[in-house]
């Protein structure tokens, strides 16, 4: 089972490498890891996706809570939450192919953010399944590059601790 953990951490050098190193050294596989500064510049929020059962989740959580720079850890996959993933995809597209790419971009509510003579870059945001479905369709045009943020998520509504 996949679990989404949200960790509030001190925004200091080395926190990301410390956390990812600790998880790797204990054999936990991180499916996705996204980190960014919060509204408070002294704190960052890490969204960590790990696969495993309840026992593995509990161990990961306990290990994270032992780290001095970790302020809090929350399993948001157990709550109602909003998640997003962002991808930039460069596909081969001559003038003729751009018409079909544009149709798919419109259907998926994506955006063409760059046009070159023989390629386009598409930005798409949404749930992981939506991104995967779009990438599968873009394979018909020869994908040249893909970059993704990984999942980010926040608990919905009044889920305040």
Buried (B, 14 or more C-beta within 10 A) or exposed (E): EEBBBBBBBEBEEEBEEBBBEBBEEEEBEBBBBBBEEEEEEEBBBBBBBBEBEEEBBEBBBEBBEEBEBBBEBBBBBEBEBEBBBBBBBBBBBEEEBBEEBBEBBEEBEBEBEEEEEEBBBBBBBBEBEBBEBBBEBBEEBEEBEEEBBBBBBBBEEEEEE
